[in-house]
Amino acid sequence: MTYVEGFVLAVPTANKEAYRKHAADAAPLFREFGVARMVECWGDDVPDGKLNDFKRAVQAKDDETVVFSWFEYPDKATRDAATEKMMNDPRMAAMGGEMPFDGKRMIIGGFDSIVDDRAEGKTGYADGYVVPVPDANKDAYRAMAEKASQVFRDYGATRVVEAWGDDVPDGKVTDYNRAAHRQDGETVVYSWVEWPDKATRTAGWEKMMKDERMQHDPNDQTFDGKRMIYGGFEPIVMA
């Protein structure tokens, strides 16, 4: 199944077009290295959380916007080979000196998909999630995610991806483990839901909130929903 390289970062809001151009210009190079699909999404509906949220995950300032983005690879071997090429290509070094954001606060990790449910249709909006899950609950989480994916699809989503942490390093300033308040014996999951547009996403969520299949069992301890961070994002680059 798909191997995912997931990113979350903070970009000065005034630099939106500069960031979009930077990412779009880099896309052909990433494809050359082996990236099958690259998506960059600009924060649109990113709420504050009680315990954690995307803004705190990347220490976003008041004049910055959270970006949720990912690379898709056919497998981990392709991703590892691509990473080695990126580390040794002088074109990447040149790009690194021109980034319109603070790269020190970007969080990055490799994730192995455990659910990848697709339908026909365009992608015009995305919901992004990061959540810690007990290692012992991996199969239970997958089963729950597969069930929820069907509901998302029933209400208009075009794709649901759930990816289990595989190569999630600690960072000097920020990282996924701190973002999700991960505890010992847990793994960070990176996931997203694609929608054709924001209107479909808004209508879909309204219907899902009333669907009995989405009602949470208070005795279900598959994961700690209080530490899940989420937000709605507008794709600005897809390549």
N, C-alpha and C positions, 0 to 999 in steps of 0.2 A: 504493500500500500504506500501511499504518498508519504515522503519524509519532508518535514517542514522545518524551515529556519524562521523563527519568529522574532520580531523586533517590536519594541515600544520605545518611543523617544519623545522629547519635548522640542518643539520648533518655535522660534519667535513668530507670532502671528503675522507680523509684517513681512516675514520671509516666505510666505506660503508659495508664491509664484516661483521664487528662487529655488525653494525646495522641490517643487514639482518638476521644474526644468532639470535640476541636478539629478533627480531620480530617473526622469525620462531619458536623459542623455546617457545615464549609466546602464540602462536596461539592455541595450545590445551587447554590451560587454559581459554582463551577467549571463545572458543567454549563451554567449560564446563559451563561457566556463561550464555550462551545464544546467543552469536554472531553467526549469520547464515553464514556470509561471511566476511572475512577480506582481505583487499588488501592494500599493501604497494608499492608505486611507487616512483622511484628515478628520480629526475629532469634531463631532457635530453635537452629540447628545451624551456628554461624559459627566455623569453626576458625581458629587462628593459622596463618600461613604463614611460610615461611622467608625470603622476600624481601619480600612484601607481603600484605595481607589487608584485609578490610572494616573491621576495628577500627582499624588504623593509617590507613586511607584517610580516616577522619573523626576521627582522634585520640580515639577513644572511651576514656573513663575506666573504672575498675574497676566503678563503680556505674552505668554506662550500657549500653544495648542498641542495637545497630545496626538501623536501619529501612531497608528497601529498598522503594521505591515508584515508581509511574509514572502518568503521564497518557497516554491514547491519543487521537489526533486522526485524522480522515480524511485529512489532508494537511498539509503544512507551512504553507500559506497560512492555514488555519484556526488552526493553532497560533500563528502570528505575530500574527494579529488578536486572539486570546485574550490573548496576552501584553500587547499594547498596552492592552486593556481592563483587565486586572489592574493594570497600572501606574498607571492613571488613576482607578480606582474607590476612593472613600473607605472603602468597607467593607473593602477589602483592607488599607488602612493601619491600620484599627482592629484587624484580625486580627493584623497583624504585631507589634503591641505586646503581644500576649497569648500568644505562642508558648511552649509548655512545653518548649523545648529551645533549644540554642545555634545560632541560624541562621547564625552566622559560619562554622561548621564543616560546614554542609550543602553537598554538592556537587550540581551540576545541569548538565544538558546536553540538547541536542536531537539525536535520532537517527532516521535514516531506515531503516525495516525492509527487510531484504533476504531474510528468511525469515519467514513467518507461517503456520505449519502448525497447523490447528485440527481438533479432534474434538468430538463432543458430550460433555457431562459438566460437572460442577461443578468449581469451583476451591477446594480446601481446604488446599493447600500449594503452595509455589513454591521452586524453586532459582533463585538469582540469580547472574549472572556479569558481570565486567568484564575485558576482555582487550585488549591492544594487538596490532594486526595490520599487517604491512607493506602499504602502499598498493598495491604491485604484486601483492599476493596476494589482492586483494578477490574476484576470481572464483573462485579456488581455495578460499578460505575459505567462500564461499557454497555451493559444491558439496559441501564437506566437511560443512557445517552441515545441508544438506538431507539428506544421507545419514544423519547422526546423528539428525536429527529423526524419521526413519522408525523408527529403533531405539527412541527414547524412546516414540513412539506405540505400538509393538508391545508395550511393557511397561507401558502404562497411563497415560502422560502425555496430557493433554487439549489441550495447546497448547505450541508451541515458537516463540519469537520471537527473532530475531537482528537487531539494529539497528545500522547503521553510523554512526559519529560524523559529524554534520553541523554542529552549532553547539555546540561544546564549549569554553567559555571558560576561561582561566586564572583562578584565584581568588586572593584575598589570603592565605587560610589553607590551604584545601584545594581540590582539583579532581580531575577524572577523569584528567588527564594525569599528575599526580603519583601518583595512586592506582595506576595501571597501569605506572608507570615508563616512560611512552611516550618513544620515541626519535624523532629526526628521520626523516621518511619513513614514519611509522606513524600509524594512526588507531585511536582507542579504540572498541571494540564493547561495547554494553550489551545483555545478553540475559537471558532467563528461560525456565524450563520450568514449566508449571502441571500439578499433579497433583490428583486428587480428594481425597486425604488423605495424611497422612504415612506411614501403613502401606503404601499403594500405592507411594509414592516409595521407601521403604526396600527393599521387595521388588523393585521395578523396577531399582534400582541394583545389587542383588546379582546379578540375572540379566544385566544389561548388562556387568558386569565380566567375565563368562564368555563373552560373545557375541563371536565372532571379528570381527564387523563393527566393534566398538569397540576392537580391538587397535591400539595406536599403532605406526606404522612409525617406527623411530628415525631414518630418513633424511628424514622429512617435516618440512620447515621452514616450513610454512604460517604458523605463529605460535609464539611462545615460551610454552609452557605453564607455565614456571616463574614467569611474571609474571601469570598468570591468577588473579584472586581470585574466590572463590565462597562460597556459604553457603546454608543452608536457612532458609526464612522462613514464618511463619504469617500468613495474611491476617487483618487485624483490621478493615479497611474495604474494601468493594467497592461502587462506586456508578457 
